[in-house]
Amino acid sequence: MKRMKRIAVLLCVFGLLLAGSAEAARLGLVISTQDNPFFVTLKEGAEAKAKELGHDLTILDSMNDPAKELSNVEDLLVKGVDVLLINPTDSDAVGSAVAAANKAGVPVVTLDRGANRGTVVAHIASDNVAGGRMAGEFILQKLGGKGKVVELEGIPGTTAARDRGQGFNEAVKGKLEVVARQTADFDRTKGLTVMEDVVQAQPDFDAVFAHNDEMALGALRALEAAGKAVVLVGFDATDDAVKAVKEKKMTATVAQKPAEIGAKGVGAADDLLNKKELPAFIPVELMLVTE
């Protein structure tokens, strides 16, 4: 009789657990590119969190193409995702994709880069303005408060490029002379070629700030080839960049936590599904990695 009672209690508890557990949701994640290690790590953070929470996560790569991005979002909407997570290729161009999700009644959460149009429930990112300012203040310190600096900008129209540049220029305005400001699209190869051009056209400079590590690592190759030793600061703290800092090839990199951005994105989606309110901006902490 006691054994039967214990079984009955266990069955009752099991039934309550089943009744209280949330049904696995269908989440969609659209990544701007998987050619950049930063976004690969962001994706892996999202995958790990989705597995932990028991949600089905579909990930699509936009290959840095806004048209592909829109197509990816439309595919996910047809499949009936419950929440759309998106890391935009371009903060302006992504507006069409966000609008499509809005029309379908699917909540949108942006990761790392924001959207300038459409309705977004929450944006999860590092404080890029603060990170740019951190880089600028560090360069100022390394140069003793004066000198000439080159700024390598990210993809025009992205919030990351705009905000990192804003913070950096706020920090150095009236103190350092920005002798060249060139776009290299967050790309390592373009960082190399743009830096080669800068060295040829404007060889007199003391420091380089790149809006991401991929551009910084490209610039590093050009600087090494030209025999120039300058302060070189990147942004993202990718594995390659941290290695370059430890080997004293780069001076510093602003460390984001891409895995945490991805994980918080899935966590935010889970909160939405559980009818919890989200803040409009969910920050992820930054730090400076130095020699």
Protein Blocks (a to p, Z undefined) as FASTA:
>chain_A
ZZmmmmmmmmmmmmmmmmmpccddddddddfbfkbmklmmmmmmmmmmmmmnopacdddd
eklpaklmmmmmmmmmmnopabdcdddfbfklmmmmmmmmmmnopacddehiacfedjdf
bdcdddfklmmmmmmmmmmmmnnopacdddddddehiaklmmmmmmmmmmmgokaccfbd
cdehhpaklmmmmmmmmmmmmmccfbdcdfbfklmmmmmmmmmmnopacddddehjpakl
mmmmmnomafbdcdddfklmmmmmmmmmmmmmnopacdfbdcdddddddZZ
